[in-house]
Amino acid sequence: MIPFVNLQKQRDFYKNEFLEAEKEVLDSGCFIGGPQVDNLEKELVDYIGLPDLQAISCGSGTDAITIALMALGLKPGDEVIVPDFTFIAPAECVALLGGTPRFADINNQTLQIDPESVRSLITDRTVGIIGVDLFGQCAPFEELRRISDKHGLWLLEDAAQAYGAKCGNQTACTLGDISITSFYPTKPLGCYGDGGAMFTRDSQLAEKMRMLANHGSKGHYNHEILGLNSRLDAFQAAILRVKLRHLKDELTVRRENARKYDDFFSLPDFIKKVCGVNPQFIEQTNESTYAQYTLLLEKRDKFIEILKSQGIPYCIHYPNTLSQQKCFREMVGEETQPITPNAQKATKQALSLPVCAFSDVEEIITRLKAASCACI
């Protein structure tokens, strides 16, 4: 069976580097914070290439959103605009802090948050916008920045799937007042547990987020604000430092894998004709990390039958819009459900194929071609 994300093959490829990094941590006796974490934060910034950027590591991508929202001053009753088609974390973190998520529709080709929908949701209680770099492509942050500046809102970039992506001459993790990423194992840059990071060029926000991630403390037993226990451990930092050294090469392979899929699905073959296949549209000025290679399918069930017949793995991201989830449906109220037709359509059409640097994409395409020939 072909794995969706081949972490075992990746691990085997870098095995000696991982063993050396793990031994270094064990020999140091420093397991929380310390030189591994400090060096990782510096290397994350060096990779992006903005010397005034600061990276603050934490326990997970979800923690990163929570800490960012706390640093931005989110209060109970504040409204934050989030896309309706994404993972739950952005809206969940807003709600857990007492805020109200307002759900925006998406562009039906890029699958990113729709600026026009964002504009329609702004009220006198709106304090911020969260743009999500879905599936590794940057959200339309240039337009989102114009909206946020006009209305005096903060802008948070959820780049959980997009560390290493590009948006014109800008880089993911630099597009918001605060940007976050996740190091969940299946991300393009993932550790072997949970982990995350926050990025900002605002030194005051950076200092506050460091405190928030460490029980609101600058030093031992000196707690200036209420915070969390959200610290990246040294083992995860060491793993990430190894993977970061190879990230540029892995992203090159991911993009080449995506190109191979693009070429295949551009052909007028049986699968495209019967299933109505349209890959996620990537803006010409963007470079996606291809956290997933995502298709929109007019007949998704038919395509799934073909995949199963050929032993090809797939994932559905995401089967429900956020506003349709029970927790938010009850919060928003049945009578005031948002109007997000593109997001709802995406939940019925989106499907992702393996694309990581260690996936055998040529074998997958060979099997798809065989299925096409068999059906003609």
N, C-alpha and C positions, 0 to 999 in steps of 0.2 A: 504494500500500500504506500502510495506517495504521501509523505507528510505535508501538511499545509505550510508549516514553518519548520525548516529542518535545523533545529537547534543542535541536535546530536552531531550532524556533519560539521557544523560551524565549530562546535566545541572540539571535535577531533582535529580540525584544521589548525586551531590555535592552542592545542593542548599544552605544549611545552611552555608557552608564554603564560598560560593560566597557572600552571603548576609553580612557575617561578614567582608570579605575583602573589599567589596564596601563601607560599613559603615566606615571602617577605613580610606579609601581614602577621603570620604566626610568630616569626622571629622577633618582630617589633614589640609584640605584646600590647599594641594599641589597636583596639577594635571598634571604637566609636570616635569619629573625627580623626584628627591627627594628620600626618603628612600625606597619606593616600587621598583623603578627602580634599585637603587643601590643594594638592597638585591636580586632582581631577577638575576642581572648579576653575583653576587657572587654565588648564588645557581646553576645557569647554569654551572659554572665552577666546583663547588663541585660535581655535578652529574657526570660530565665527569671524574673527578678525577685526573686532571693534575694541580698541584699548580702554575706552571709558566704560565698557559694559561690565557689569558684575554678575557673577553666577552664585547662587545660594542653593546648595543641595538640601534635600529633605527626604522624608520617608516614602513618598509616593507621588504620582502625578495628581491624584485627588487631593492630597495634603497641600501640594503646591498651589492648587486653585484656592483652597480654603485660606491658606496663609496670605495669598495675594489679596483676596477679598477683604480679609481682616486689616491688612496694611493700607488698603485703599479706603477704609473707614465705612464699609457697608453696615447699615443699621437696619433694625427691624422696620418693615414697611417700605423700604427702598425697593424700587423696581429695577431689574437688570434684564436686558434683552439678550436672548440666547437663541441659537438655531433650533428648530423643532426636530431636525433629523441629525442626530449625533448620539454619542454615548451619554449616559445619564449624568456624568460627573459635574459638568458646568452648572446645570440647573439644580442638581442635588445640593451642591455646596452653597449656592445662593439661598436655597430654602432652609438649609440647616442653620444658617446664620440669621434667619428671620426675615430675609428678603423675599421678594416675589419675582419668580422668573416669568418673563413675557416671551412667548414663543414666536419667532419669526420664520417665515417661509424661506425656501432655498431656491437657487437657480436650478432649473430642471436639466441642465447639461453639466455644469461644473459641480453640482451638488453642494455648493458653498452658500452661506447665508446671503440672502437677497437684500441689498441696501435699501431698495424701495419699501420692502416689508418692514425693515428696521425703522425707517422714517415714520411709517404709519402707526408705530407702537409707542412713540415717545409721548410721555405725559409729564406733568409737573412733578411726578414722583420718580421719574427715571433718573438714575445716577450713573449708569454705565452700560457698556456693550461688551459682550464676549464673542469674539470671532474664533471659530474653530477651523484649523487647517486640516480639513477632513480628508482622510486617506492619503495624507502626505503632501497635498497641494495647498498653498497659502490661500487663505480667504481674501476677499477684495479689500485689503486694509487701506489702500489709498482712499477709496470712497468712504470706508468706515471712519477714517481719521477726519475727513471733511465733516462728516455728520457729528462726530463727537466734539470737534472743536466748535462747531456752530452752536451746539446746545450745551456746552460746558460739561460734557460727560467724560468719565475716564474710559479707557479702552484696554481690555485684557485680551492677550493672544493665547489661545489654547493650542500650543504646538506639540501636543502629546504624541502625535504621529509624524512630526515633520522636522525634527532636528536634522539640519543639513539641507533643507529645502531652500529655494530661492524665489523671490518675488521681484522681478526686474533686477535692479542693482542692489536690492536689499535682501537680507537673509532672515529666515525664520528664527524666532526667538529674539528678534529686535523690533518687532512691528507694533507692540503695545506699550502702554505706560509700564506695564509689567507683562512679561511673557513667561509661559511655563512649558515644561516638557515632562514626559514620563519615561522611565527606564524599565517599564514592565518588560518581561523577557521577550515577548514577541514584537516589540517595537523595533524599528530600524537600528536604533542604538539601545540595546536592552541589557540589563544585568541578569543575575540568577536569583532574583527575588523581587521585592518592590523597591522602588526608588524614584526620585523625581528631582527637578530643579526649577528655580525661578531666576529670571533675568531682568535686569533693569539698568538704566543709565542714571537713575536718580539715587544719589548716595544716601539720602534720608530714608527712602523706601527700602533700600538694600539693608541698611542698619536695622530698620524695624522688622523686616522679614527674618533676619538672622536671629533676632531676639524672640520673635514669635515661634520660630521652629525649635527653640531651646528653652521652653517654659517661661518665655518673656524675660530672659536673663542675659545680661552681658558677661557675667562671671558667676562663680559659684555662690549660690545662696543670696544673690542680689537681683530680685525680681521686680522690674520696673513696671511691667504690664502683664496681663494674663496671656499665656501662650499655650503651646502644644509641645508634646514630646514627638518630634518628627525629624530625626537625624539619620542621615545615610551612614550605614556601617562601613568599616574600612574594607571588608571583603568585597562588598558590592562596588565600592569605588575602584578597587584594584582590578576587578573584572572589566569595569567600564573603561578604564584607562587602556587596557589591552585592546578592547573592541574599537575604541575611538581611533587608535592608530591605523586601523584597517577600514574605517567607515567610508572614506572617500572612494576606495576601490570597490567596496560592497555596493555603494550607491550607484557607481558606474554600471555594475552588473545588473542591479535592479532596473535601471533605466533601459539597458539593452534588452532585458527580459520583457519589459513593457513594450518596447518597440517590436519585438517578435510577435507578441500578442496583437498589437495594432496591425501589423502586416497581415496576420492570419484573418483577423475579423474584418479587414477591409475587402477581402475577397468575396465574390458573389457565390458563396458555397451554400450547401443545403442548410447547415445549422443557422447561418445568418438569415436565410430566407424564411425558415420555419419559426425560429425563435425570436426574430426581431432584435438583433444584438446592436447595442450602442455603447462603446466604452465611455467612461467618465471623460468629459472634455477637459483637457489641460490647456490653460491659457498659454499663448505663444511666448509670453515673457516670463512664464513660471518654469521652475524645475522642481518636479515633485520627488519626494523620497519613495513614492510608491509603497507606502506602508501596506497597502493592498492594491491589487489590480482589480478595479471594480467595473462591472458591466451593468447596464440597464437593459432588461429583457422584457419584451412585450409578452412572451410566454415562458416565464421563469420555470414553471413546473415541468414543461417539456425539456428545457435545457438541463434541469436537474436529473431527469431520467437518463439523458445522454451521458452526463457526468458519472452517474452511478454505474451505468453499463460498462464504462471504461475504467472504473476505479480511480477517478480523478477527484481529489478533495476540493471542497468549496466551503465558504462561510457566507452567511447572510448578515450583513451589517446595514441596517438594523431593522428587525421585523415590526417594530411599532414606533410611531413618533413619540416624542417625550410627552406631549400634551395628551396622548392616549393612554399613557401609563396610569395605573390606578392612583398612585400617590399624588400625581399632579392633576389628574382629572377631578379628584375630590377637592384639591386645593383651589383650582380655578373655578370649578362649578360647571355643571353640565350645560347650563344656559349661556355661558360665556366662553365656550371653547373657541380657540383661535382658528382662523381660516388659513389653512396651510396646504393647499391642494398639491403642490409640487412635492412637499415633504411626505405627504400621505401616499402619493404615487410611488415615490422612491422606496418606501417600505415594502411595496408589492413587487418591485422590479429589480432592486439592487442585489447583486451577487458578486462575491470576490473570489478570485483564483490565486493560487500560489505564485509568488513573484520574488521571494527573497533570493539573496545572492547564492544560496546553496540549494535552490529548487531546480529540478530538472524540467525546465520549461519546454525544451525541445521535445522531450518525451510526451509531455502533456499535449503539445500541439500535434504530434504524430498520432496520438490516440484520438484527438478530436477529428483529424483528417480521416482516420479509419472509420470513425462513427459516421462521418458525413458520407463517405463512399458506400457504407453499408446501407444507408437509408435511401440512397438514390434509386 
